Amino acid sequence: MCINVLMINVKFIDPSIKKNFNFPEYLCNGLSGFFLRAHLEHKMCLVSKKTTLISTGLFIHLSDKKTRVVIEPITRMNNKYHIIIGNPFNFVDFFDFFEIKVSLWNCSKKNFYINPGDKIAQLSIIPNKKIKFIYI
């Protein structure tokens, strides 16, 4: 159940992210979170049994100190390709903008390729709130 609206300040490394990748692409009607996409110039290889840090090109700032933000894996990447989040985390410092980077660990025996703009994770809000983005 959605209690109120969470304001999230957003800034992009490259302004074309918003229009080229349909940001934000909500998980469910603007509630609970949104997908994170790879901000890459070229296709990137995730080498078997290695971890790689992927930029999302997205900076966020939360003003609500009671809200937790969690980076979660995309089920298909995890189940089908054995790509997992190497370090799911929460934001704890609310005073600065943070670029969201996702650590992906290739647990399979094959190399895996990430293309610019591929969905690589989902960002979830706890507790569940409607999100309103303020673009800076």
C-alpha positions as CSV (number, residue, x, y, z in Angstrom):
1,M,0.0,0.0,0.0
2,C,1.3,3.4,-1.0
3,I,1.3,5.9,2.0
4,N,2.8,9.0,0.4
5,V,5.1,10.3,-2.3
6,L,8.9,10.2,-2.2
7,M,10.8,13.0,-3.9
8,I,14.0,11.9,-5.5
9,N,16.5,14.4,-6.9
10,V,18.0,13.1,-10.1
11,K,20.9,14.2,-12.2
12,F,22.4,12.4,-15.3
13,I,26.0,12.2,-16.5
14,D,24.6,12.4,-20.0
15,P,21.2,14.2,-20.5
16,S,20.3,11.8,-23.4
17,I,19.8,9.0,-20.9
18,K,16.4,10.3,-20.0
19,K,15.1,10.4,-23.6
20,N,17.1,7.5,-25.1
21,F,16.3,5.0,-22.4
22,N,12.8,6.1,-21.3
23,F,13.9,7.0,-17.8
24,P,12.3,6.3,-15.5
25,E,10.9,2.9,-16.4
26,Y,8.9,2.0,-13.3
27,L,8.6,-1.5,-11.9
28,C,4.9,-1.1,-11.3
29,N,2.9,2.1,-12.0
30,G,5.3,4.4,-10.4
31,L,5.4,2.5,-7.1
32,S,8.3,0.9,-5.3
33,G,11.1,1.5,-7.8
34,F,12.5,1.5,-11.3
35,F,14.9,-0.3,-13.6
36,L,18.6,0.7,-13.8
37,R,20.3,0.6,-17.2
38,A,23.9,0.3,-18.2
39,H,25.5,3.6,-19.2
40,L,28.2,2.4,-21.5
41,E,29.7,3.7,-24.7
42,H,30.3,0.2,-26.2
43,K,29.3,-3.4,-25.5
44,M,31.1,-4.7,-22.4
45,C,32.2,-8.3,-21.7
46,L,31.5,-9.7,-18.2
47,V,34.3,-12.3,-18.0
48,S,33.3,-15.6,-16.5
49,K,33.9,-15.8,-12.7
50,K,34.7,-12.1,-12.5
51,T,33.0,-9.0,-11.0
52,T,32.6,-5.8,-13.0
53,L,31.3,-2.4,-11.9
54,I,28.8,-0.9,-14.3
55,S,27.9,2.8,-14.4
56,T,24.2,3.8,-14.7
57,G,25.0,7.4,-15.5
58,L,22.4,8.3,-12.8
59,F,23.0,10.4,-9.7
60,I,20.3,10.5,-7.0
61,H,19.7,12.2,-3.7
62,L,17.0,11.3,-1.1
63,S,15.8,13.8,1.5
64,D,13.7,11.2,3.4
65,K,16.1,9.6,5.9
66,K,13.5,6.9,6.8
67,T,13.5,5.5,3.3
68,R,15.9,2.7,2.2
69,V,16.9,2.2,-1.4
70,V,18.0,-1.3,-2.4
71,I,19.6,-2.4,-5.6
72,E,18.3,-5.8,-6.6
73,P,19.0,-8.2,-9.4
74,I,16.8,-8.7,-12.4
75,T,15.5,-12.3,-12.1
76,R,16.1,-13.3,-15.7
77,M,19.8,-12.3,-15.6
78,N,20.2,-14.2,-12.3
79,N,18.3,-17.4,-13.2
80,K,19.1,-17.8,-16.9
81,Y,22.6,-16.3,-17.2
82,H,23.9,-16.6,-13.6
83,I,24.7,-12.9,-13.4
84,I,24.2,-11.6,-9.9
85,I,24.6,-8.4,-8.0
86,G,28.0,-8.5,-6.4
87,N,27.2,-6.0,-3.8
88,P,23.6,-5.0,-3.2
89,F,23.5,-1.9,-1.0
90,N,21.5,0.8,0.6
91,F,22.2,4.5,0.5
92,V,23.0,5.8,4.0
93,D,24.5,9.3,3.3
94,F,21.7,11.7,2.4
95,F,23.8,14.8,2.0
96,D,25.4,14.2,-1.5
97,F,24.5,13.0,-4.9
98,F,25.6,9.5,-5.6
99,E,26.2,8.0,-9.0
100,I,24.6,4.6,-8.9
101,K,27.0,1.9,-10.1
102,V,26.1,-1.8,-10.1
103,S,28.5,-4.5,-9.3
104,L,27.7,-7.5,-11.5
105,W,29.3,-10.9,-10.9
106,N,29.3,-13.4,-13.7
107,C,29.0,-16.8,-11.9
108,S,28.6,-18.8,-15.1
109,K,31.3,-20.6,-17.1
110,K,30.7,-18.3,-20.2
111,N,31.4,-14.7,-20.8
112,F,28.3,-12.5,-20.9
113,Y,27.9,-9.2,-22.8
114,I,26.2,-6.1,-21.6
115,N,25.1,-3.5,-24.3
116,P,24.6,0.2,-23.7
117,G,21.1,0.7,-22.3
118,D,20.6,-2.9,-21.2
119,K,18.6,-3.3,-17.9
120,I,21.1,-4.5,-15.3
121,A,19.3,-4.1,-12.0
122,Q,16.2,-2.7,-10.3
123,L,16.2,0.0,-7.6
124,S,13.5,-0.6,-5.0
125,I,12.2,1.8,-2.4
126,I,11.4,0.6,1.2
127,P,8.8,1.2,2.4
128,N,6.8,1.2,-0.8
129,K,6.1,4.8,-1.9
130,K,5.0,6.5,-5.1
131,I,8.1,8.2,-6.7
132,K,8.3,11.7,-8.0
133,F,11.6,12.7,-9.7
134,I,12.9,16.2,-9.6
135,Y,15.4,16.7,-12.4
136,I,18.4,18.8,-11.6
